[in-house]
Amino acid sequence: MLPGSGYDLCTMIDGLVLTRDQARSLDRLATEKYLIPSLLLMENAGINATAAILDLIENDCQVEPELSRVVVLCGGGNNGGDGYVIARHLHNWGAIVTVVATTDPADLTGDAQVNHQICTAMGVMILPALNGSQLDDVAGDWADAHVIVDAMLGTGFSGKAVVRPGVSEVIHRVNAMRDPFVVAIDVPSGLDCDTGVPSNATIQADMTITFVGSKRGFDHEEADPFLGRLVVADIGVPPEAIEQVMGA
């Protein structure tokens, strides 16, 4: 629940399970048929994910948001864009936020690029981790964080792929840590959302905030060690679009 809102936007959709293709179809329908800008869908996703993270900070970490320290790991594409939205909303709530860019911001496009630019204009700290040396420079403070947010690889990652060097090292370092709560956005990086099969490097999350509905692979036994607590967050997709995709 977003503090002060009175509405829990992280439990609106119950029992819905999506494949990768269905999730993509929902996004496409929302933008093309229902004229919802993709930037607005990303904003909704980020706001509602922030609500769940704030709840975790207050209840699991038992610390006020303005005293919390959060590291947001941002890749490219929509998953990284979600991370930049989350970073700026946590910043607005007073959290001490550090964004770690695992994809060169110069390579960002579309909505992810827009949200990176907003974070930059707001003065949110953004540090690169594009190679081993940069990762060494930024990872030293992660143990002091209350929460690490994984927004590196989303539903587009297939289990047939291999997590590239650099990102895989980030994942291994996060998994080796004991204290911070790890929150995965949409899907733990490195996990195939359709099969639930982990890759050569897969985030072990304490909480996974997934959008619109659960993902088919989450029901598979192999996915259990990586998901943690599952939260489904709304992004504003009309129920008519859901009915159309699920009935196809």
HELIX and SHEET records of a PDB file:
HELIX    1   1 ARG A   20  GLU A   32  1                                  13    
HELIX    2   2 SER A   38  ASN A   59  1                                  22    
HELIX    3   3 PRO A   65  LEU A   67  5                                   3    
HELIX    4   4 GLY A   77  ASN A   92  1                                  16    
HELIX    5   5 PRO A  105  ASP A  107  5                                   3    
HELIX    6   6 GLY A  110  MET A  122  1                                  13    
HELIX    7   7 GLY A  132  ALA A  139  1                                   8    
HELIX    8   8 TRP A  142  ASP A  144  5                                   3    
HELIX    9   9 VAL A  167  ASN A  175  1                                   9    
HELIX   10  10 ARG A  216  ASP A  219  5                                   4    
HELIX   11  11 GLU A  221  ALA A  223  5                                   3    
HELIX   12  12 ASP A  224  LEU A  227  1                                   4    
HELIX   13  13 PRO A  239  MET A  246  1                                   8    
SHEET    1   A 2 VAL A  17  LEU A  18  0                                        
SHEET    2   A 2 SER A 214  LYS A 215  1                                        
SHEET    1   B 7 MET A 125  PRO A 128  0                                        
SHEET    2   B 7 ILE A  96  ALA A 101  1                                        
SHEET    3   B 7 ARG A  69  CYS A  74  1                                        
SHEET    4   B 7 VAL A 147  ALA A 151  1                                        
SHEET    5   B 7 PHE A 181  ILE A 185  1                                        
SHEET    6   B 7 MET A 207  PHE A 211  1                                        
SHEET    7   B 7 ARG A 229  ALA A 233  1                                        
END                                                                             
